[in-house]
């Protein structure tokens, strides 16, 4: 489904009032994330890259029509590689109020070359990964049971808060005897949730483990190390934006599982 104009506007990253950072990350599963939003997969040249082009053109169109800003010269290109195998491109476009459409055309032509380079880097990365032992296709049975319980929560939720569950409550529901996660603090359940987070990310789905939060009154939030674990997967979370990103993920999880089949 094409991105809406509102969605494109929300995902745009402005480094300052006149500098647009068009950010593309390709994970190990070939999932494409554009400015922290899941956008598609690079399964084929046509289906895989259409989202990238759509989002670049859409973000520039909004900048020109809504802000009256136009590209000024070629973009700055920065490459980064995450330890987990993700490849990130920052295509940084300087915008000015007195430019013209010729600058936009120049950016499109430049991005065609950069996108080709991105595909080459992804292909090279995949060749390297093919030489490594394959990740398990399935989670351990007791971790999969935890995952399925969270999926049911997401499917039944009518509001984001309905989907949230505390760590100990989750353990008591799935493993009441404490066979896998024993003790007063459900020892080891955090590691299991990390496995679920990596499994979902590798399969291009939102962060299901975001539904698990600390117990207590007031605002319920995940443990302090949650954002660190997500960043370790190669996901970009801006400093100071951890809370907003978490809330987006909770909403994305609910939306995904309420419209998906068994997975």
C-alpha positions as CSV (number, residue, x, y, z in Angstrom):
1,X,0.0,0.0,0.0
2,X,1.5,3.4,-1.0
3,X,2.5,5.7,1.9
4,X,0.0,8.5,2.6
5,X,1.1,12.1,2.6
6,X,0.7,12.4,6.3
7,X,2.8,9.3,6.9
8,X,5.6,10.7,4.6
9,X,5.5,14.0,6.5
10,X,5.8,12.2,9.9
11,X,8.7,10.1,9.0
12,X,10.8,12.9,7.4
13,X,14.0,13.5,9.4
14,X,15.2,17.1,9.3
15,X,18.6,17.6,10.8
16,X,17.9,21.3,10.9
17,X,15.4,23.7,9.2
18,X,16.9,23.2,5.7
19,X,18.6,19.8,5.8
20,X,16.5,16.7,5.0
21,X,18.1,13.3,5.9
22,X,16.5,10.5,3.8
23,X,17.5,7.4,5.7
24,X,17.3,3.9,4.4
25,X,18.3,0.7,6.4
26,X,18.3,-2.8,5.0
27,X,18.3,-5.6,7.6
28,X,19.6,-9.1,7.4
29,X,16.2,-10.4,6.3
30,X,16.2,-7.8,3.5
31,X,13.6,-5.8,5.3
32,X,13.7,-2.1,4.4
33,X,13.2,0.6,7.0
34,X,12.8,4.2,5.9
35,X,13.3,6.7,8.7
36,X,12.5,4.2,11.3
37,X,9.3,3.0,9.5
38,X,8.9,-0.5,8.1
39,X,8.6,0.1,4.3
40,X,9.0,-3.2,2.5
41,X,11.4,-5.9,1.4
42,X,14.1,-6.2,-1.3
43,X,12.8,-9.5,-2.6
44,X,13.0,-8.4,-6.3
45,X,14.2,-5.3,-8.1
46,X,10.7,-4.1,-8.8
47,X,8.8,-5.0,-5.6
48,X,11.8,-4.4,-3.3
49,X,12.8,-0.9,-4.3
50,X,9.6,0.8,-5.3
51,X,9.0,1.9,-1.7
52,X,12.4,3.6,-1.5
53,X,11.7,5.6,-4.6
54,X,8.2,6.5,-3.5
55,X,9.3,7.7,-0.1
56,X,12.2,9.8,-1.5
57,X,10.0,11.5,-4.1
58,X,7.2,11.9,-1.5
59,X,9.4,13.5,1.1
60,X,11.0,16.0,-1.4
61,X,7.5,16.8,-2.8
62,X,6.3,17.7,0.7
63,X,9.4,19.8,1.3
64,X,8.9,21.7,-1.9
65,X,5.1,22.2,-1.7
66,X,4.6,22.6,2.1
67,X,7.9,24.3,3.0
68,X,8.8,26.0,-0.2
69,X,12.3,24.4,-0.1
70,X,14.2,23.0,-3.1
71,X,17.3,20.8,-3.3
72,X,20.5,22.8,-3.6
73,X,23.1,20.8,-5.4
74,X,24.0,17.1,-4.9
75,X,23.2,15.2,-1.7
76,X,25.8,14.1,0.8
77,X,26.0,10.3,1.0
78,X,27.0,8.5,4.2
79,X,27.2,4.7,4.7
80,X,27.0,2.8,8.0
81,X,27.0,-0.9,8.8
82,X,25.4,-2.3,11.9
83,X,27.2,-5.1,13.8
84,X,24.2,-7.3,13.2
85,X,24.6,-7.0,9.4
86,X,22.2,-4.1,8.7
87,X,23.3,-1.6,6.1
88,X,22.2,2.1,6.5
89,X,22.3,4.9,4.0
90,X,21.9,8.5,4.9
91,X,21.1,10.6,1.8
92,X,21.4,14.1,3.2
93,X,19.8,16.8,1.0
94,X,20.4,20.5,1.6
95,X,17.3,22.5,0.8
96,X,17.0,26.2,0.0
97,X,14.0,28.5,-0.6
98,X,15.2,29.9,-3.9
99,X,16.0,26.7,-5.8
100,X,14.1,25.1,-8.6
101,X,12.9,21.8,-10.1
102,X,16.3,21.3,-11.8
103,X,17.8,20.6,-8.3
104,X,15.1,17.9,-7.7
105,X,15.9,16.3,-11.0
106,X,19.6,16.3,-10.1
107,X,18.8,14.6,-6.8
108,X,16.7,11.9,-8.5
109,X,19.6,11.1,-10.9
110,X,22.1,11.0,-8.1
111,X,19.9,8.7,-6.0
112,X,19.6,6.3,-9.0
113,X,23.3,5.8,-8.8
114,X,23.3,5.6,-4.9
115,X,20.4,3.1,-4.9
116,X,22.4,0.9,-7.3
117,X,25.3,1.0,-4.9
118,X,23.0,0.1,-2.0
119,X,21.8,-2.9,-3.8
120,X,25.4,-4.0,-4.5
121,X,26.3,-3.6,-0.9
122,X,23.2,-5.6,0.2
123,X,24.1,-8.4,-2.3
124,X,27.7,-8.5,-1.0
125,X,26.5,-8.5,2.6
126,X,24.1,-11.4,1.8
127,X,27.0,-13.4,0.2
128,X,29.0,-12.9,3.4
129,X,26.1,-14.0,5.5
130,X,25.6,-17.1,3.4
131,X,29.0,-18.3,4.5
132,X,27.9,-18.0,8.2
133,X,25.8,-20.6,10.1
134,X,22.1,-20.0,9.4
135,X,20.0,-18.5,12.2
136,X,17.4,-21.0,13.6
137,X,14.2,-20.9,11.6
138,X,12.2,-21.5,14.8
139,X,12.3,-20.3,18.4
140,X,12.7,-22.8,21.3
141,X,9.2,-24.2,22.1
142,X,8.9,-22.4,25.5
143,X,10.0,-19.1,23.9
144,X,7.5,-19.6,21.0
145,X,4.8,-20.1,23.6
146,X,5.7,-16.7,25.1
147,X,5.5,-15.2,21.6
148,X,2.1,-16.7,20.8
149,X,0.7,-15.4,24.1
150,X,1.9,-11.8,23.1
151,X,0.3,-12.2,19.7
152,X,-3.0,-13.1,21.3
153,X,-2.7,-10.0,23.5
154,X,-2.1,-7.8,20.4
155,X,-5.1,-9.3,18.5
156,X,-7.5,-8.8,21.4
157,X,-6.5,-5.2,22.3
158,X,-8.9,-2.4,21.7
159,X,-6.4,0.3,22.8
160,X,-2.6,0.2,23.1
161,X,-2.8,-0.1,26.9
162,X,-4.9,-3.2,26.6
163,X,-2.0,-5.0,24.9
164,X,0.6,-4.3,27.7
165,X,1.6,-6.9,30.3
166,X,4.1,-6.8,33.1
167,X,7.1,-9.2,33.0
168,X,5.9,-11.2,36.1
169,X,2.3,-11.4,34.9
170,X,3.6,-12.7,31.6
171,X,5.6,-15.4,33.3
172,X,2.7,-16.3,35.6
173,X,0.4,-16.7,32.5
174,X,2.8,-18.8,30.4
175,X,5.0,-20.5,32.9
176,X,3.2,-20.4,36.3
177,X,5.5,-23.1,37.8
178,X,8.6,-21.1,36.9
179,X,10.1,-24.0,35.0
180,X,11.8,-21.8,32.4
181,X,11.9,-18.4,34.2
182,X,12.2,-19.1,37.9
183,X,12.3,-16.8,40.9
184,X,10.7,-13.6,42.1
185,X,12.1,-11.8,39.0
186,X,11.4,-14.5,36.4
187,X,15.1,-15.0,35.8
188,X,15.9,-15.3,32.1
189,X,12.6,-13.9,30.7
190,X,14.4,-10.8,29.4
191,X,16.7,-13.0,27.3
192,X,13.7,-14.8,25.9
193,X,12.1,-11.5,24.9
194,X,15.4,-10.5,23.2
195,X,15.1,-13.7,21.2
196,X,11.6,-12.8,20.2
197,X,12.6,-9.3,19.3
198,X,15.4,-10.5,17.0
199,X,13.1,-13.2,15.5
200,X,10.4,-10.6,14.7
201,X,12.9,-8.1,13.3
202,X,14.6,-10.7,11.1
203,X,11.1,-11.5,9.6
204,X,10.3,-7.8,9.0
205,X,7.6,-7.5,11.7
206,X,7.2,-4.8,14.4
207,X,8.7,-5.4,17.9
208,X,6.3,-7.8,19.6
209,X,8.3,-7.7,22.8
210,X,7.4,-4.0,23.2
211,X,4.2,-5.2,24.8
212,X,6.0,-6.3,27.9
213,X,6.5,-3.5,30.5
214,X,7.5,-2.9,34.1
215,X,4.9,-3.4,36.8
216,X,3.7,-0.5,38.9
217,X,1.3,2.4,38.9
218,X,1.4,5.3,36.6
219,X,2.9,5.2,33.1
220,X,3.8,1.6,32.1
221,X,7.0,1.4,30.1
222,X,9.5,-1.3,29.1
223,X,12.7,-2.0,31.1
224,X,15.5,0.5,30.6
225,X,17.5,-1.8,28.5
226,X,14.8,-2.3,25.9
227,X,15.9,0.5,23.6
228,X,19.5,-0.7,23.8
229,X,18.5,-4.2,22.7
230,X,16.5,-2.8,19.8
231,X,19.5,-0.6,18.7
232,X,21.7,-3.7,18.8
233,X,19.4,-5.1,16.0
234,X,20.4,-2.2,13.8
235,X,17.2,-0.3,14.3
236,X,17.6,3.5,14.5
237,X,16.1,5.2,17.5
238,X,17.0,8.9,18.0
239,X,18.5,9.9,21.3
240,X,15.6,11.2,23.5
241,X,13.0,9.5,21.2
242,X,13.0,6.2,22.9
243,X,9.5,6.7,24.5
244,X,7.9,7.8,21.2
245,X,9.5,4.9,19.3
246,X,8.3,2.4,21.9
247,X,4.7,3.8,21.6
248,X,4.9,3.6,17.8
249,X,6.0,0.0,18.1
250,X,3.1,-1.0,20.4
251,X,0.6,0.5,17.9
252,X,2.4,-1.1,15.0
253,X,2.3,-4.5,16.7
254,X,-1.4,-4.2,17.3
255,X,-2.1,-3.1,13.8
256,X,0.0,-5.8,12.3
257,X,-1.4,-8.8,14.2
258,X,-5.0,-7.7,14.0
259,X,-4.7,-7.8,10.2
260,X,-2.3,-10.8,9.8
261,X,-2.9,-14.5,9.6
262,X,-1.0,-17.0,11.6
263,X,2.8,-16.4,11.4
